[in-house]
């Protein structure tokens, strides 16, 4: 039961963050805080109920997927958004690292395809493509599996 709640909360978080990224190009800080607090609370509840909860080392590995993207943001001078890394760090509270990495990889593939479409339409190389909407399809797959 708690696992299904975690998947539902993660999906709602991904959808709302992707919507904000699409509309505004940024995600409000309160969204990350709410997603992280819900992830910690659900993880604690799963541990207390002896459900199939992630261990602290597993969560740390999974959050590192987002931390790696945050480091890419810093190294690229902001070419990659900080919110993208924060979103994957929050999703690391809900998913094992393999699934979180799959989420990142799937989002990269979809954003590359979106970039090709953007180039084919003649919008140029400087066009900005919001990344979080590209996580929705892989997010749905990861949540459902």
N, C-alpha and C positions, 0 to 999 in steps of 0.2 A: 504494500500500500504506500509506504513512504517513498519507495523507488519511483512509483508512478507520479506521486506529488512532485518529486524532484525533477522528473522529465517534463512535467507540465509547467513548472515554474521556470525551468531553463528555456522552454519553447516560448513562453510569454516574454521573458527577458530578451531573447534573440529577436523576436518580432518587433517589440517596442523600440529596442535600440536600433534595429535596421530601419525602421520607419523614421526615426529622428535623424539618422545618418543620411537617408535619402532626401528628406525635407530640408534639413538645416545644415548638413555637412558636419555636424558635431552631435555629441551625446551628452546630456546633462549629467553632472557628477552624481546627483541623487540616484540616478538609475543604476550606476555601478555599485553604490553603497547599498541600495535595496537588494540588488541581485546577490551581492556578496553576503549580506546578513542573512538572507533567506537560505543561501547555500550552506552557511555555517550552521544555522538552526536545523535544517533538514539533516545535515551530516551528524549533528549531535543526537538528534532524535533517532536516527537509524542506528547509531552506536548504542544508545540506551535500550532500544527495543531489540537489540541483537539481530537487526536486519543485515542484509548484505551491504555493509557500509565500506566506503573507501578508508584505508588507513591514512594516518598523517603523512608517512613517506610517499604513498601513492598520490595523495592530493598535492604534495609539494612538487612531485615530478610533473603532474598535469598542469599546475599553475605555471611552471617553467616554460611551457609552450607560449603562453601569453607574455611572460617576461622576456623571452627571446625576441618577440615581435616589438616589444617596447624598446629593447636595445637597438633593433634595426631602425626604429623611429628616430632615436637619438643620433645614430650614426649617419642617417640619411638627411639630417637637417629638417625633419618633418615631412619628407616625401611620403612616408607611411604614417598614417595618423596614430596618435597615442591611444585614442579610443579603441582602435582595432585591437591593439595589444591588451588593453584593459578588459575588453570584452572576452577575449580568449583566456585571460587570467581568471575572470569570474566563471566562465564555463568550466575551467579546471576544477572548481569546487564541486561540480556535479558529475563530471565525466572522468573515466580513467584516462591516462595520458595517451593511450593509443587512439581512443575515440576523439580526444581533443586535437591530436595531431591530424587525424583524418578530417576533422572539421576544418582546420586550417588549410590542409592540402586541397580539399574540395572547393573551398572559397577561392584559393589561388587559381585553380583551373577555371572556375566560372568567371573570375575577374579578368583572366587572360583572354577568354573568349569574348567578354564584353569589350575589352580593349581592341581586339581585332575588328569587331563590329564598328566600334567608334572610328578606327582608322579607315575602314572601308567606306564609311559615310563621309569621309573627308573632314572630320572635326579636328584633326591634328593630334600631335603627340602630347600636347600640354593639357588635353581635356582631363578633367578629374572624374574618376570613377569611384563612387562610394563602395567601400569594401563590405560593410556589414550586410547589405542586401544580398551580396554574393554568398553569404553564409547560410541563407535560409534553406535552400534545397539540401545542401549537405547536412545542415542542422536537423532537418526533418528526418533524413535517413539515419543519422546517428541517434536521434532520440527514439526512433521507432525500432531500431535493432537492439 
